[in-house]
Amino acid sequence: MDFVMRVDWAITFVIVVLFALIGFFYAVYRRISVLMMGEKEVRWDHLDHRIYNFLLYVFAQRKLLNEPYGIAHFFI
């Protein structure tokens, strides 16, 4: 009897996991299909401007200083 209960729970577990995986992959498929509807973008244009902005906003934290709490955070 104990073995039968374990098999029943194993079958239930497999069914629940299969439904969860199907739902997960369906959600991923929907999100990817929406992303693929967009147009291609050239990301190598204005490379010098992009690198400058990257350094300014990522390493120098320029947007951080726009807010009053950002100034206090800057000195931490």
DSSP file (Angstrom, degrees, kcal/mol; ACC not computed):
  #  RESIDUE AA STRUCTURE BP1 BP2  ACC     N-H-->O    O-->H-N    N-H-->O    O-->H-N    TCO  KAPPA ALPHA  PHI   PSI    X-CA   Y-CA   Z-CA
    1    1 A M     >        0   0    0      0, 0.0     4,-1.9     0, 0.0     5,-0.1   0.000 360.0 360.0 360.0 -38.1    0.0    0.0    0.0
    2    2 A D  H  >  +     0   0    0      1,-0.2     4,-1.8     2,-0.2     5,-0.1   0.896 360.0  50.9 -64.6 -39.8    2.8    2.4    0.8
    3    3 A F  H  > S+     0   0    0      1,-0.2     4,-2.2     2,-0.2    -1,-0.2   0.892 107.5  53.2 -64.7 -39.6    4.4    1.8   -2.6
    4    4 A V  H  > S+     0   0    0      1,-0.2     4,-2.4     2,-0.2    -1,-0.2   0.892 107.7  51.2 -63.4 -40.0    1.1    2.5   -4.4
    5    5 A M  H  X S+     0   0    0     -4,-1.9     4,-2.4     2,-0.2    -1,-0.2   0.896 109.6  50.3 -64.4 -39.3    0.8    5.9   -2.5
    6    6 A R  H  X S+     0   0    0     -4,-1.8     4,-2.2     2,-0.2    -2,-0.2   0.899 110.8  48.9 -65.3 -39.9    4.3    6.8   -3.6
    7    7 A V  H  X S+     0   0    0     -4,-2.2     4,-2.6     2,-0.2    -2,-0.2   0.908 110.3  51.4 -66.3 -41.3    3.6    6.0   -7.2
    8    8 A D  H  X S+     0   0    0     -4,-2.4     4,-2.4     1,-0.2    -2,-0.2   0.928 112.2  45.9 -61.2 -44.7    0.4    8.0   -7.1
    9    9 A W  H  X S+     0   0    0     -4,-2.4     4,-2.6     2,-0.2    -1,-0.2   0.868 111.7  52.5 -67.0 -35.2    2.2   11.0   -5.7
   10   10 A A  H  X S+     0   0    0     -4,-2.2     4,-2.5     2,-0.2    -2,-0.2   0.915 110.5  47.2 -65.8 -42.5    5.0   10.6   -8.2
   11   11 A I  H  X S+     0   0    0     -4,-2.6     4,-2.3     2,-0.2    -2,-0.2   0.917 113.1  48.9 -64.6 -42.9    2.4   10.6  -11.1
   12   12 A T  H  X S+     0   0    0     -4,-2.4     4,-2.4    -5,-0.2    -2,-0.2   0.915 111.2  50.5 -61.7 -42.9    0.7   13.6   -9.6
   13   13 A F  H  X S+     0   0    0     -4,-2.6     4,-2.6     1,-0.2    -2,-0.2   0.917 110.0  49.4 -61.6 -44.7    4.0   15.4   -9.3
   14   14 A V  H  X S+     0   0    0     -4,-2.5     4,-2.4     1,-0.2    -1,-0.2   0.903 111.3  49.5 -63.0 -41.4    5.0   14.6  -12.9
   15   15 A I  H  X S+     0   0    0     -4,-2.3     4,-2.3     2,-0.2    -1,-0.2   0.923 112.3  47.3 -64.5 -44.0    1.6   15.9  -14.2
   16   16 A V  H  X S+     0   0    0     -4,-2.4     4,-2.3     1,-0.2    -2,-0.2   0.917 113.0  48.8 -64.0 -42.9    1.9   19.1  -12.2
   17   17 A V  H  X S+     0   0    0     -4,-2.6     4,-2.7     2,-0.2     5,-0.2   0.899 110.0  52.1 -64.5 -40.1    5.5   19.7  -13.4
   18   18 A L  H  X S+     0   0    0     -4,-2.4     4,-2.6     2,-0.2    -2,-0.2   0.924 110.4  47.6 -62.6 -43.9    4.5   19.1  -17.0
   19   19 A F  H  X S+     0   0    0     -4,-2.3     4,-2.4     2,-0.2    -1,-0.2   0.902 112.4  50.2 -63.0 -39.8    1.7   21.6  -16.8
   20   20 A A  H  X S+     0   0    0     -4,-2.3     4,-2.5     2,-0.2    -2,-0.2   0.918 112.2  46.8 -64.7 -43.0    4.1   24.1  -15.2
   21   21 A L  H  X S+     0   0    0     -4,-2.7     4,-2.8     2,-0.2     5,-0.3   0.900 111.4  51.1 -66.3 -40.5    6.7   23.6  -17.9
   22   22 A I  H  X S+     0   0    0     -4,-2.6     4,-2.0    -5,-0.2    -2,-0.2   0.931 112.5  46.6 -61.9 -44.5    4.1   23.9  -20.7
   23   23 A G  H  X S+     0   0    0     -4,-2.4     4,-2.1    -5,-0.2    -2,-0.2   0.903 112.9  49.9 -63.4 -41.4    2.8   27.1  -19.1
   24   24 A F  H  X S+     0   0    0     -4,-2.5     4,-2.3     1,-0.2    -2,-0.2   0.947 112.8  44.7 -63.1 -49.7    6.4   28.5  -18.8
   25   25 A F  H  X S+     0   0    0     -4,-2.8     4,-2.4     1,-0.2    -1,-0.2   0.832 111.4  54.0 -68.2 -30.9    7.4   27.7  -22.3
   26   26 A Y  H  X S+     0   0    0     -4,-2.0     4,-2.3    -5,-0.3    -1,-0.2   0.912 109.5  48.0 -66.2 -41.5    4.2   29.1  -23.7
   27   27 A A  H  X S+     0   0    0     -4,-2.1     4,-2.1     2,-0.2    -2,-0.2   0.903 112.5  48.7 -65.2 -40.7    4.8   32.4  -21.8
   28   28 A V  H  X S+     0   0    0     -4,-2.3     4,-2.6     2,-0.2     5,-0.2   0.920 110.4  51.7 -63.7 -43.2    8.4   32.5  -23.1
   29   29 A Y  H  X S+     0   0    0     -4,-2.4     4,-2.4     1,-0.2    -2,-0.2   0.911 109.7  49.3 -59.9 -43.7    7.1   31.8  -26.7
   30   30 A R  H  X S+     0   0    0     -4,-2.3     4,-1.7     2,-0.2    -1,-0.2   0.911 112.4  47.3 -64.0 -41.9    4.6   34.6  -26.5
   31   31 A R  H  X S+     0   0    0     -4,-2.1     4,-2.1     1,-0.2    -2,-0.2   0.904 113.1  48.0 -67.6 -40.6    7.2   37.1  -25.2
   32   32 A I  H  X S+     0   0    0     -4,-2.6     4,-2.3     1,-0.2    -1,-0.2   0.893 109.1  53.7 -67.5 -38.4    9.7   36.2  -27.8
   33   33 A S  H  X S+     0   0    0     -4,-2.4     4,-0.6    -5,-0.2    -1,-0.2   0.873 109.2  48.9 -65.3 -34.9    7.1   36.4  -30.6
   34   34 A V  H >< S+     0   0    0     -4,-1.7     3,-0.9     1,-0.2     4,-0.4   0.912 111.7  49.3 -67.9 -41.5    6.3   40.0  -29.5
   35   35 A L  H >< S+     0   0    0     -4,-2.1     3,-1.2     1,-0.2    -2,-0.2   0.860 105.9  56.9 -64.9 -34.8   10.0   40.9  -29.4
   36   36 A M  H 3< S+     0   0    0     -4,-2.3    -1,-0.2     1,-0.2    -2,-0.2   0.647  92.8  70.0 -73.6 -13.3   10.5   39.5  -32.9
   37   37 A M  T << S+     0   0    0     -3,-0.9    -1,-0.2    -4,-0.6    -2,-0.2   0.700  82.9  94.5 -75.4 -17.5    7.8   41.8  -34.3
   38   38 A G  S <  S-     0   0    0     -3,-1.2     2,-0.2    -4,-0.4     3,-0.1  -0.243  83.0-103.8 -72.3 161.9   10.1   44.8  -33.8
   39   39 A E        -     0   0    0      1,-0.1    -1,-0.1     0, 0.0     2,-0.1  -0.512  38.7 -97.6 -84.5 154.9   12.3   46.2  -36.4
   40   40 A K        -     0   0    0     -2,-0.2     2,-0.4     1,-0.0    -1,-0.1  -0.406  37.8-150.7 -68.5 146.6   16.1   45.7  -36.4
   41   41 A E        -     0   0    0     -2,-0.1     2,-0.7    -3,-0.1    -1,-0.0  -0.973  13.4-128.8-124.6 136.0   18.1   48.5  -35.0
   42   42 A V        +     0   0    0     -2,-0.4     3,-0.3     1,-0.2    -2,-0.0  -0.729  28.5 175.8 -81.3 114.8   21.7   49.4  -35.9
   43   43 A R        +     0   0    0     -2,-0.7    -1,-0.2     1,-0.2     0, 0.0   0.405  67.4  68.5-102.5   2.0   23.5   49.6  -32.7
   44   44 A W  S >  S+     0   0    0      6,-0.0     3,-0.6     2,-0.0     2,-0.2   0.371  74.6 104.5-101.8   4.6   27.0   50.3  -34.1
   45   45 A D  T 3  S+     0   0    0     -3,-0.3     5,-0.1     1,-0.2     0, 0.0  -0.580  86.1  13.4 -82.6 151.8   26.2   53.8  -35.3
   46   46 A H  T 3> S+     0   0    0     -2,-0.2     4,-2.3     1,-0.1    -1,-0.2   0.911  76.4 168.7  51.8  49.4   27.5   56.8  -33.2
   47   47 A L  H <> S+     0   0    0     -3,-0.6     4,-2.4     1,-0.2     5,-0.2   0.870  70.6  53.2 -62.5 -38.4   29.8   54.4  -31.3
   48   48 A D  H  > S+     0   0    0      1,-0.2     4,-2.2     2,-0.2    -1,-0.2   0.907 110.6  47.2 -64.4 -40.4   31.8   57.3  -29.8
   49   49 A H  H  > S+     0   0    0      2,-0.2     4,-2.4     1,-0.2    -2,-0.2   0.884 112.0  50.6 -67.0 -38.8   28.6   58.9  -28.4
   50   50 A R  H  X S+     0   0    0     -4,-2.3     4,-2.2     2,-0.2    -2,-0.2   0.904 111.4  47.2 -66.7 -41.8   27.3   55.6  -27.1
   51   51 A I  H  X S+     0   0    0     -4,-2.4     4,-2.5     2,-0.2     5,-0.2   0.911 111.8  51.4 -66.0 -41.5   30.6   54.8  -25.3
   52   52 A Y  H  X S+     0   0    0     -4,-2.2     4,-2.4    -5,-0.2    -2,-0.2   0.929 111.9  46.1 -60.5 -46.6   30.6   58.4  -23.8
   53   53 A N  H  X S+     0   0    0     -4,-2.4     4,-3.0     2,-0.2     5,-0.4   0.880 110.6  54.1 -64.6 -37.9   27.1   58.0  -22.5
   54   54 A F  H  X>S+     0   0    0     -4,-2.2     4,-2.4     1,-0.2     5,-0.8   0.947 112.2  43.1 -60.4 -48.4   27.9   54.6  -21.1
   55   55 A L  I  X>S+     0   0    0     -4,-2.5     5,-1.8     3,-0.2     4,-0.6   0.895 117.1  48.0 -64.2 -39.2   30.8   55.9  -19.2
   56   56 A L  I  <5S+     0   0    0     -4,-2.4     6,-1.3    -5,-0.2    -2,-0.2   0.921 122.1  30.4 -69.8 -45.2   28.8   59.0  -18.1
   57   57 A Y  I  <5S+     0   0    0     -4,-3.0     6,-0.2     4,-0.2    -2,-0.2   0.781 127.3  37.3 -89.8 -28.0   25.6   57.2  -16.9
   58   58 A V  I  <5S+     0   0    0     -4,-2.4    -3,-0.2    -5,-0.4    -2,-0.1   0.924 130.2  22.2 -90.8 -51.5   27.0   53.9  -15.7
   59   59 A F  I  <<S+     0   0    0     -5,-0.8    -3,-0.2    -4,-0.6    -4,-0.1   0.883 130.6  40.3 -87.2 -38.8   30.3   54.7  -14.1
   60   60 A A  S   <S-     0   0    0     -5,-1.8    -3,-0.2    -6,-0.2    -1,-0.1   0.617  94.2-140.8 -85.4 -11.8   29.9   58.4  -13.2
   61   61 A Q    >>  +     0   0    0     -6,-0.2     4,-0.7     1,-0.1     3,-0.6   0.924  32.8 171.2  54.8  51.2   26.2   57.9  -12.1
   62   62 A R  G >4 S+     0   0    0     -6,-1.3     3,-1.0     1,-0.2     4,-0.2   0.886  71.8  52.8 -62.4 -41.7   25.1   61.1  -13.7
   63   63 A K  G >4 S+     0   0    0      1,-0.2     3,-1.2    -6,-0.2     4,-0.4   0.759  97.4  69.0 -67.6 -22.1   21.4   60.5  -13.2
   64   64 A L  G X4 S+     0   0    0     -3,-0.6     3,-0.8     1,-0.3    -1,-0.2   0.852  95.5  53.9 -63.0 -33.8   22.0   59.9   -9.5
   65   65 A L  G << S+     0   0    0     -3,-1.0    -1,-0.3    -4,-0.7    -2,-0.2   0.482  89.3  78.2 -83.1  -1.6   22.9   63.5   -8.9
   66   66 A N  G <  S+     0   0    0     -3,-1.2    -1,-0.2    -4,-0.2    -2,-0.2   0.743  90.5  59.0 -76.5 -23.0   19.6   64.8  -10.4
   67   67 A E  S <> S-     0   0    0     -3,-0.8     4,-1.3    -4,-0.4     3,-0.4  -0.770  85.2-123.8-108.3 151.6   17.7   64.0   -7.3
   68   68 A P  H  > S+     0   0    0      0, 0.0     4,-1.3     0, 0.0     3,-0.3   0.892 114.2  49.9 -60.6 -40.1   18.2   65.3   -3.7
   69   69 A Y  H  > S+     0   0    0      1,-0.2     4,-2.1     2,-0.2     5,-0.1   0.764 103.9  62.1 -70.4 -22.0   18.5   61.8   -2.3
   70   70 A G  H  > S+     0   0    0     -3,-0.4     4,-1.9     2,-0.2    -1,-0.2   0.856  99.3  53.3 -69.2 -35.2   21.0   61.0   -5.0
   71   71 A I  H  X S+     0   0    0     -4,-1.3     4,-1.1    -3,-0.3    -1,-0.2   0.922 111.0  46.1 -65.9 -43.2   23.4   63.7   -3.8
   72   72 A A  H  < S+     0   0    0     -4,-1.3     3,-0.5     1,-0.2     4,-0.4   0.900 112.4  51.0 -64.4 -40.0   23.3   62.2   -0.3
   73   73 A H  H >< S+     0   0    0     -4,-2.1     3,-1.0     1,-0.2    -1,-0.2   0.831 101.8  62.5 -66.2 -31.8   23.8   58.7   -1.8
   74   74 A F  H 3< S+     0   0    0     -4,-1.9    -1,-0.2     1,-0.3    -2,-0.2   0.853 102.5  49.9 -62.3 -35.1   26.8   59.9   -3.8
   75   75 A F  T 3<        0   0    0     -4,-1.1    -1,-0.3    -3,-0.5    -2,-0.2   0.537 360.0 360.0 -84.6  -5.8   28.7   60.7   -0.6
   76   76 A I    <         0   0    0     -3,-1.0    -1,-0.2    -4,-0.4    -2,-0.1   0.488 360.0 360.0 -74.3 360.0   28.0   57.3    1.0
